[in-house]
Each structure stands twice: as structure tokens, then as C-alpha cells.
Amino acid sequence: MLQLQFIRDNKAEIIEALKKRNFDATEVVNEVVSLDEARRSLQVELDNTLASSNKLSKEIGQLFKSGERQKAEILREKSTQLKAKAEGLKTELKTKEEALPELLYTIPNVPNALVPAGNSEDDNEEVFRAGEIPTLHDNAQPHWELVKKYDIIDFELGNKITGAGFPVYKGKGARLQRALIQYFLDKNTDAGYTEYQVPHLVNEASGYGTGQLPDKEGQMYHATGDNLYLIPTAEVPVTNMFRGDLLKAEDLPICCTGYTPCFRREAGSYGAHVRGLNRLHQFDKVEIVRIERPEDSYAALDSMVNHIKEILEELKLPYRILRLCGGDLGFTSALTYDFEVFSTAQDRWLEISSVSNFETFQANRLKLRIKDKDGKKQLAHTLNGSALALPRVLAGIIENYQTENGIEIPEVLRKYTGFDVIS
């Protein structure tokens, strides 16, 4: 969330910047400032009341020692009134202090100056495109037909076991899935990211820490008996490993990667654009997360973008990079780049990665700070990206590598799969 002092110092600028998101922050920002002023005023009044009460207590003690009992009793009555007033002020102050974060949680991150204005994904700005779109044979099919033909993914079996959006990977389909996971992890660790295996459920504090709560509460599966949430991405447990930490500046950057299944309740509307692997309730993803000094975070974002470009170029998939507009930008992000792979069989682009800089937005929620050598403390910057989300990468491979004799395996994956073709 935005820092309170930052809002107080930059109220007009924040309201103007959030218009790029099509978010009118005027009312909530003014309410935050007003509530904070009331909180500060109450704190001053409480401090003065407690100081007067303490002073009076000393005077009462001295009067009793000197035998002036009558004067002491008069002051004791006044002391009782001050203590009662202090308790009332404490209650009122606590109410204001609890209301402030609830308001702050409703304000999205301020977009970076590079974020284009716009209302939806149609207004995103393409900044890069690479790879040759293949020419497929006349009988080319979308992946949801191909996986049935070669018996490598069973959507109906997943529906039987659980429901729609929970596919079962079979035989060479399961091995290709495993190969992609291993390849992505190897690429990430070779690039300096430390691999972690993390829990697939998180507590409420973790959900608030990275911004999934309260903004995306309805999108996460909630195990109500234990008040735990199934993770929508490895970003949540990996970033929360550092919740409440005070890191040494010289130890940064911290670069993490991890593979997890991901669970999301919302799977979109019906239609061809959400068929097959295009939109799932459960899917696999390899994530990269970085903790950075503020002055280094945008260079780190560029590095993450280049890292994912290298992976897609090795897979020889046609792709493009979009800079998300304000209307399509995630709640917690200051700047996001989306990667999309072109599916020739579907004749459309499929999103396969988002790479984002959250600046201090998550770190403020996480209380994640950096301590410089001179002792100065400041909030860290956090970044994350998919490297990569598997379903649409898999769909892109199945569709773009299809031939009349089967589905060829990208050369870079063959040492992981142990086979060259699915037929």
C-alpha cells in the first residue's frame, strides 16, 4: 500500500496519477488525510492527558507524604477523571488507527510515468516483437483437439475428478509438462536465482502482504476451517519469506525462483478464448522474485524482461511484449510488461508471463526494509515475473510445432523429455 506520509506530501499528484488507472482517488485520499489528522490530534491530546495524569500522581504522592490528605483527595478525584478521559481517548485512537489501513488497502499503486493511459487490454502498448510465425499444414488444429488426438491431456477426466479447469496430463503430455518446469528452473538458477520450494497454502497475513487480500479475495480458494488460502502464484509465499525483515543493503539483490501449482477461482467466461489450456483453475508456473534497492529496481525489471526473452527465443516461439496501460495494470503494480505467444492454430496471442515492479507498495505492507551502511532505513522494492506460466506455453508449443505426422518437441527441451516428437 502507499505510504501515509507519501500521501500527505503528494495528495494532488497521487489523485492525478491514479486517473491513468481510471480510478478517482479524490474521496478516499481526502478521507485518509482527514482521518490521519484526526488520529494525530487524538495522539497529541492523549499524550498531554497522560502527562498531566502522571504529574498529578506525583503531586498526590508528595501531599500524602507531607500529611496534606485533604488536598491529596481532591487531586485524586481529578486524577481519576484524567484517567477515564485517557481511556476514552485510547479507544477512539484505536478506532482511527484500525480504520486507516482499511482505507489505504483500497488505493491502488501509483503508475510509473511510462504506463500509457487506457481503459482495457486493447490500449496496451506493444514494445517488442520477435520470432517467425509458422505456416501450418491445411489440417492444423487447436491444442484442445490435438491433445485428444494424441491422448496427452484429458479435460473430461479432470472434470470427473474435480470440475472444469482441472486437466489431467497423461504420458508424453505429463513428461512435456515436467520438462518445461525443469527447463525453466534450470534457466533461472543459471541466471543467479536461488530455487525455493514453498508452501502451497498461505495465511491471511501473507495474502495482505503481497496485495492479494483484500483486492482479490474472491479469486482465491479459501480453506475456511484453518483460514488458509491456496496460492494464486508462487509470488505470494516467496515474497512473504521476507515479511518483517530488515535487510542489509550490501546483501541485495535477493533473487528467488520457485515452481508451484497455482489455484484461481475465476476462470473467465465461456468461448474459444478460454477453451482447453487457455484458462484454468489449477495450473503450473515457475516464478522469479527479486528484492532490490530502490535505485536499482528498474534496471532489475529490464533484466527480468531480457531473461524471459531469452527463454522464448530458445523455445523458438513467436512472441511480443506489451507495456500495460493504466486500465489493465494490476492493483499492486507500478509498471508491468506482459509477454504473449502467438498461437497460429487459434490465430491469436496468448499471455504467458507478466513481469512487474511494485516499487515500495508490497514492501510497505510487508514491513520489508533495507538498512544502509550508514544506518539509514528505507523500504525495499519488490519485483516478480512468470518464468514461465505453463498452460499457454504448452498450448503454443502443441499448436505451433504441430505437423501432419505429430507434434515436434522444441530442440532445447529434448534432453528433458527424452523424445523428439509426440505422435
C-alpha distance (Angstrom), angle and dihedral (degrees) to the residues before:
residue distance angle dihedral
M1 . . .
L2 3.78 . .
Q3 3.79 116.5 .
L4 3.79 114.2 -104.9
Q5 3.80 94.3 -131.8
F6 3.81 89.9 49.2
I7 3.81 89.4 55.3
R8 3.82 92.3 47.8
D9 3.80 92.0 49.6
N10 3.82 97.5 42.0
K11 3.80 105.9 29.3
A12 3.82 98.1 138.0
E13 3.82 93.7 42.0
I14 3.82 92.3 51.0
I15 3.79 92.9 49.7
E16 3.80 90.2 50.2
A17 3.82 94.3 45.4
L18 3.81 93.4 50.3
K19 3.81 89.9 57.1
K20 3.80 84.5 76.4
R21 3.81 85.7 67.5
N22 3.83 89.9 49.0
F23 3.80 85.5 -113.6
D24 3.79 118.7 136.6
A25 3.80 102.6 -149.3
T26 3.81 96.7 171.2
E27 3.79 97.3 104.3
V28 3.80 98.5 40.8
V29 3.82 94.7 43.4
N30 3.81 91.6 49.8
E31 3.80 89.5 47.1
V32 3.82 90.9 50.8
V33 3.81 92.1 51.0
S34 3.82 92.2 45.5
L35 3.81 92.2 47.8
D36 3.79 91.2 47.7
E37 3.81 91.2 50.9
A38 3.81 89.9 50.6
R39 3.81 89.4 48.4
R40 3.79 92.1 50.4
S41 3.81 91.4 47.7
L42 3.80 91.1 50.3
Q43 3.79 90.7 48.9
V44 3.82 91.3 53.2
E45 3.81 91.3 47.7
L46 3.80 91.3 47.8
D47 3.80 92.4 48.7
N48 3.81 91.0 50.1
T49 3.81 92.0 46.8
L50 3.81 92.3 50.0
A51 3.80 90.7 46.8
S52 3.83 90.9 51.8
S53 3.79 90.4 46.8
N54 3.81 92.2 51.0
K55 3.79 91.7 47.3
L56 3.80 90.4 49.6
S57 3.78 91.9 49.8
K58 3.79 90.3 56.4
E59 3.82 91.2 48.9
I60 3.82 90.6 50.0
G61 3.79 90.8 51.6
Q62 3.80 91.7 50.8
L63 3.84 91.8 48.5
F64 3.79 91.8 51.9
K65 3.81 90.0 49.4
S66 3.79 91.5 51.2
G67 3.83 91.8 48.1
E68 3.81 96.0 -111.8
R69 3.79 92.8 133.2
Q70 3.82 97.0 156.9
K71 3.83 93.0 56.1
A72 3.79 89.4 44.6
E73 3.82 92.3 54.3
I74 3.82 91.4 51.3
L75 3.81 90.7 52.0
R76 3.81 91.0 44.5
E77 3.82 89.8 60.4
K78 3.80 89.3 51.0
S79 3.81 89.3 48.1
T80 3.81 90.5 53.5
Q81 3.80 89.8 53.6
L82 3.81 91.2 50.0
K83 3.80 91.8 50.3
A84 3.80 91.1 50.3
K85 3.80 89.6 49.2
A86 3.81 90.0 50.1
E87 3.80 91.8 52.1
G88 3.80 90.3 51.2
L89 3.79 90.7 49.4
K90 3.82 91.1 49.0
T91 3.81 90.6 53.3
E92 3.80 92.2 48.1
L93 3.81 91.6 45.5
K94 3.81 91.9 50.7
T95 3.81 89.9 52.6
K96 3.82 90.9 53.0
E97 3.81 92.4 45.2
E98 3.81 91.8 51.8
A99 3.82 92.7 46.3
L100 3.83 94.2 52.4
P101 3.84 98.7 66.8
E102 3.80 90.6 44.2
L103 3.80 88.2 58.9
L104 3.80 93.5 42.3
Y105 3.81 90.4 52.6
T106 3.82 89.3 62.9
I107 3.82 95.0 58.4
P108 3.84 115.1 88.0
N109 3.78 123.8 -140.4
V110 3.79 118.6 -79.8
P111 3.83 110.1 -104.6
N112 3.78 119.4 -117.1
A113 3.80 115.2 -110.3
L114 3.84 89.0 -107.4
V115 3.81 92.2 62.9
P116 3.82 109.0 106.8
A117 3.78 120.6 -133.7
G118 3.80 115.6 -108.3
N119 3.77 146.3 125.6
S120 3.80 105.2 -125.7
E121 3.80 146.6 -3.6
D122 3.81 87.8 -69.2
D123 3.80 88.3 70.8
N124 3.82 96.6 52.2
E125 3.79 114.5 123.2
E126 3.79 119.6 -121.8
V127 3.82 108.5 -139.0
F128 3.81 102.8 169.5
R129 3.79 141.2 15.0
A130 3.80 130.8 -177.1
G131 3.78 142.3 160.7
E132 3.76 133.6 58.5
I133 3.80 117.9 -87.6
P134 3.82 105.3 -131.2
T135 3.79 124.3 -126.8
L136 3.80 107.0 -126.0
H137 3.79 128.4 -151.8
D138 3.80 120.1 -96.1
N139 3.81 94.8 -98.5
A140 3.84 95.7 50.7
Q141 3.80 115.0 146.8
P142 3.82 137.7 -164.1
H143 3.79 116.3 -99.8
W144 3.81 95.9 -102.3
E145 3.81 88.6 64.2
L146 3.80 94.8 40.9
V147 3.82 94.3 52.8
K148 3.81 89.4 55.4
K149 3.80 91.8 46.5
Y150 3.82 92.5 53.0
D151 3.83 95.5 31.0
I152 3.82 95.7 -128.0
I153 3.84 102.6 126.4
D154 3.80 125.7 30.0
F155 3.79 115.5 -160.7
E156 3.80 94.5 172.6
L157 3.81 92.2 54.3
G158 3.81 89.9 51.1
N159 3.79 88.9 50.2
K160 3.81 89.3 52.0
I161 3.80 92.8 50.7
T162 3.80 98.9 40.8
G163 3.79 116.8 -16.2
A164 3.79 142.1 -88.1
G165 3.78 115.1 -30.3
F166 3.83 96.3 35.5
P167 3.84 107.3 98.1
V168 3.79 126.7 -171.6
Y169 3.82 115.4 -133.9
K170 3.80 114.5 -147.7
G171 3.80 137.8 -166.7
K172 3.79 111.5 -38.8
G173 3.81 89.5 6.0
A174 3.81 90.3 61.2
R175 3.81 91.1 44.5
L176 3.82 91.8 50.3
Q177 3.80 89.3 49.9
R178 3.81 90.7 51.0
A179 3.80 90.7 46.0
L180 3.81 91.7 54.8
I181 3.81 91.7 50.0
Q182 3.80 92.2 50.4
Y183 3.80 92.6 44.8
F184 3.81 92.7 50.5
L185 3.81 92.3 47.9
D186 3.79 92.2 48.0
K187 3.81 91.4 50.1
N188 3.80 90.6 49.8
T189 3.79 96.8 46.6
D190 3.82 90.7 45.8
A191 3.80 86.9 55.2
G192 3.81 91.6 56.1
Y193 3.80 102.1 -91.9
T194 3.81 115.9 137.9
E195 3.81 112.7 -131.3
Y196 3.82 119.8 -126.7
Q197 3.77 133.7 -176.3
V198 3.79 107.4 -149.2
P199 3.82 138.2 -178.6
H200 3.79 117.5 -82.8
L201 3.79 92.2 -143.3
V202 3.81 125.7 57.9
N203 3.75 136.2 -169.1
E204 3.79 126.2 -114.6
A205 3.81 93.6 -97.2
S206 3.80 90.0 58.6
G207 3.80 91.2 50.0
Y208 3.80 90.4 53.2
G209 3.80 91.8 42.9
T210 3.80 95.9 64.2
G211 3.80 96.7 30.8
Q212 3.81 102.9 -104.7
L213 3.80 87.2 118.3
P214 2.92 129.6 90.6
D215 3.84 94.6 -0.7
K216 3.83 98.5 56.5
E217 3.79 100.1 25.2
G218 3.81 93.5 128.9
Q219 3.80 92.2 51.0
M220 3.82 96.5 60.5
Y221 3.78 128.0 77.8
H222 3.79 107.6 -116.9
A223 3.81 123.0 -152.6
T224 3.79 93.9 -154.8
G225 3.81 96.5 -174.0
D226 3.80 91.3 67.4
N227 3.82 97.4 19.1
L228 3.81 91.6 -121.0
Y229 3.80 128.6 140.4
L230 3.80 129.1 -141.2
I231 3.79 106.7 -123.2
P232 3.83 119.1 -104.6
T233 3.83 88.8 -160.5
A234 3.82 139.4 -3.2
E235 3.81 86.6 -109.8
V236 3.81 88.6 83.4
P237 3.83 102.0 57.2
V238 3.83 94.5 31.5
T239 3.81 95.3 52.1
N240 3.81 91.5 42.3
M241 3.80 90.0 58.9
F242 3.82 83.8 81.8
R243 3.82 98.0 43.9
G244 3.81 110.1 138.2
D245 3.81 93.8 6.4
L246 3.79 127.1 140.3
L247 3.81 104.7 -149.6
K248 3.78 127.9 -162.9
A249 3.80 111.0 -115.2
E250 3.80 90.5 -134.6
D251 3.83 90.1 59.5
L252 3.82 92.4 61.4
P253 2.92 141.1 137.4
I254 3.79 99.3 55.1
C255 3.81 109.6 -167.4
C256 3.81 120.5 -168.3
T257 3.79 136.0 177.2
G258 3.76 132.3 -176.4
Y259 3.78 142.9 166.3
T260 3.81 120.0 -133.1
P261 3.76 139.9 153.5
C262 3.81 109.6 -109.3
F263 3.80 127.3 -144.9
R264 3.81 126.2 -156.0
R265 3.78 126.1 170.4
E266 3.80 96.5 -156.5
A267 3.77 110.4 73.7
G268 3.79 99.3 168.2
S269 3.77 132.4 -117.9
Y270 3.78 129.1 -46.2
G271 3.80 123.6 -87.2
A272 3.80 141.6 82.6
H273 3.81 93.0 -61.8
V274 3.82 90.8 65.5
R275 3.82 98.5 36.4
G276 3.78 123.4 120.5
L277 3.80 113.1 -15.7
N278 3.81 94.9 -10.0
R279 3.81 94.2 95.9
L280 3.81 125.7 11.2
H281 3.80 140.4 171.4
Q282 3.82 91.4 -141.4
F283 3.79 123.5 31.0
D284 3.80 140.7 148.8
K285 3.78 124.4 -108.6
V286 3.79 138.8 172.8
E287 3.80 111.5 -145.3
I288 3.79 135.3 -162.8
V289 3.83 121.3 -155.1
R290 3.79 129.2 -175.9
I291 3.81 133.1 -167.9
E292 3.80 108.9 -157.3
R293 3.79 144.3 174.8
P294 3.82 108.1 -103.4
E295 3.79 92.9 -115.3
D296 3.83 91.1 54.8
S297 3.80 102.6 42.2
Y298 3.80 100.2 92.9
A299 3.79 92.4 48.8
A300 3.82 85.6 50.6
L301 3.81 90.1 51.6
D302 3.80 90.0 54.0
S303 3.80 89.3 48.8
M304 3.81 91.2 53.3
V305 3.80 91.0 49.4
N306 3.81 90.9 51.5
H307 3.80 90.9 47.7
I308 3.81 92.2 56.1
K309 3.81 90.9 44.5
E310 3.80 88.3 57.6
I311 3.81 92.0 52.1
L312 3.81 92.9 51.0
E313 3.78 91.8 46.4
E314 3.81 90.4 53.0
L315 3.80 89.0 50.3
K316 3.83 87.6 49.9
L317 3.79 92.8 -134.3
P318 3.82 121.2 149.8
Y319 3.79 108.2 -116.2
R320 3.77 144.8 164.3
I321 3.80 135.4 -157.4
L322 3.80 122.7 -133.6
R323 3.79 128.4 -164.6
L324 3.78 103.6 -142.1
C325 3.79 118.3 -122.7
G326 3.80 122.5 -130.5
G327 3.79 93.6 -97.4
D328 3.82 93.0 54.2
L329 3.80 97.7 38.8
G330 3.81 117.4 117.2
F331 3.82 117.7 -108.1
T332 3.81 94.9 -110.5
S333 3.80 99.9 37.3
A334 3.80 129.0 99.7
L335 3.82 93.2 -172.0
T336 3.82 130.5 3.3
Y337 3.79 133.8 -173.8
D338 3.80 117.4 -161.6
F339 3.79 122.4 -155.6
E340 3.78 117.7 -150.1
V341 3.81 129.3 -171.4
F342 3.79 119.1 -149.7
S343 3.79 114.7 -122.7
T344 3.79 107.3 -153.9
A345 3.81 93.2 -168.7
Q346 3.81 92.3 53.5
D347 3.82 93.6 33.9
R348 3.79 91.5 -135.5
W349 3.78 143.3 97.8
L350 3.83 118.6 -100.9
E351 3.81 120.6 -155.9
I352 3.81 110.1 -127.2
S353 3.81 104.5 163.8
S354 3.79 143.7 19.9
V355 3.80 120.7 -162.4
S356 3.79 116.0 -167.0
N357 3.79 143.4 178.4
F358 3.79 111.9 -149.5
E359 3.83 93.7 -178.0
T360 3.85 106.4 -161.0
F361 3.83 95.5 -27.8
Q362 3.81 96.5 100.2
A363 3.81 94.2 30.7
N364 3.81 90.7 58.7
R365 3.80 90.2 54.7
L366 3.81 90.9 43.3
K367 3.82 94.4 44.6
L368 3.80 85.6 -130.5
R369 3.79 109.7 163.4
I370 3.80 141.6 174.2
K371 3.80 125.7 -137.2
D372 3.81 116.4 -153.1
K373 3.81 123.0 -149.3
D374 3.81 89.5 -100.1
G375 3.81 90.0 56.9
K376 3.80 96.5 -106.0
K377 3.82 113.4 145.0
Q378 3.78 126.9 -151.5
L379 3.79 139.3 158.7
A380 3.79 117.1 -87.7
H381 3.80 125.1 -126.5
T382 3.81 117.5 -118.8
L383 3.82 127.3 -155.7
N384 3.77 134.4 178.6
G385 3.77 140.9 177.9
S386 3.77 142.8 176.2
A387 3.80 110.2 -108.3
L388 2.96 80.2 -167.4
A389 3.83 145.4 -22.6
L390 3.79 105.5 -151.2
P391 3.83 110.2 -150.1
R392 3.79 99.2 67.4
V393 3.81 93.3 35.1
L394 3.79 86.6 54.6
A395 3.81 90.6 46.4
G396 3.81 90.0 50.2
I397 3.80 92.0 50.7
I398 3.81 94.0 46.3
E399 3.80 92.8 49.0
N400 3.81 101.8 36.8
Y401 3.82 95.2 42.2
Q402 3.80 96.1 46.5
T403 3.80 119.1 122.5
E404 3.79 132.4 176.2
N405 3.82 87.7 -96.8
G406 3.82 99.4 46.9
I407 3.81 144.2 -66.9
E408 3.78 113.9 -51.0
I409 3.82 118.7 -143.0
P410 3.84 118.2 -126.8
E411 3.77 107.8 -103.8
V412 3.81 93.8 -121.6
L413 3.83 90.1 59.5
R414 3.80 99.2 48.0
K415 3.79 95.3 88.8
Y416 3.82 87.2 56.1
T417 3.82 99.2 43.4
G418 3.80 97.9 40.2
F419 3.82 90.4 -141.4
D420 3.82 135.3 77.1
V421 3.78 102.2 -150.7
I422 3.80 142.4 24.0
S423 3.79 109.2 -138.1
